[in-house]
Amino acid sequence: MLDIIYIIIGVCIVLFGADRLTDGAVNIARRMNMPEIVIGLTIVAIGTSMPEFFVSLMSALKGTSDMAIGNIVGSNLFNTLLITGVAACVASMQIGHATVRKDIPFAAAATLLLVTLCFDRHISRLDGVIMIFGLLFFFFYTLRLGRKGNIEMATPEDLEEGSGKKQQAVWLSIFWTVCGLSCLVFGSHIFVSGAANVAKSLGVSDAVVGLTILAGGTSLPELATSVVAAYKGQSGIAIGNVIGSNVLNILMIVGVTAVIHPLYINHLSLVDFGLMLFSIVLLWFFCFTKYKVERWEGAVLTTLFLGYLGWLVSQNI
């Protein structure tokens, strides 16, 4: 019971830290007159992926690599199937041409790269470096398109009502940035420790905990952002949030974590990796046909995720 409380407290601290870090960093960037495209691509996108990063890093450093990888695989499945599915059920989503022709294929390529590198059940430091180079290419290519006006990046103000708020003082922005980072480190430590203890007490593998508890907990920012965006009719933000998160989860989080501490995969199966790849291809197919994700297609994605969750539970009873 105490470990479950630790998990709840940990995820609350992590989510609070990610929110504070993002807000503080965005305000500092605006004070420095950074372009919106740069803020959206770097600070906002990376900020929402910080929970996954710190939880995966702490898992790897604690010797539970399956939790680290399971967190990323589970988060991407959560993003592609459940978040997109629920958002589409709330309101049909129009998808931009650039997203269909560039963003989703890039996410599929990153997923295929991860699956390929995991075939030997080991992600080395060299593999991590390869992923980081892929991340730099993604940033460069997206920034280049942004300068040509081919894409629009969302900032937190896109989801807020009334953008005429007074700018925050620099010292307060720095304070919240440092506070957010500290909360991420502390919260992820508590979160991972509680989840690991629960797994041991229930006899469940680290991989399953990573695929379910950690993945669901760290994906809450993306879920909230995408559902609210879909409800407000901002489908570009909803789908862009999901795709950007998937790319960063693989190339940034797995890449940097592997460089710091090589990862070994023991209990994740081909079904887990295969479904992750299939889900992004299925989403691309839904979007490519008519540049739209209908409500019934959202229901298909959601049902597929629930079926996978049921299969996981049945395999570990």
Buried (B, 14 or more C-beta within 10 A) or exposed (E): EEBEEBBBBBBBBBBBBBBBBBBBBBBBBBEEEBEBBBBBBBBBBBBBBBBBBBBBBBBBBBEBBBBBBBBBBBBBBBBBBBBBBBBBBBBBBBBBEBBBBBBBBBBBBBBBBBBEBBEEEBBBBEBBEBBBEBBEEBBEEBBEBBEEEBBBBBBBBBBEEEEEEEEBEEEEBBBBBEBBBBBBBBBBBBBBBBBBBBBEEEEBBBBBBBBBBBBBBBBBBBBBBBBBBBEBEBBBBBBBBBBBBBBBBBBBBBBBBBBEBBBBBEBBEEEBBEBBBBBBBBBBEBBEEEBBBBBEBBBBBBEBBEEBBEEBEEEBE
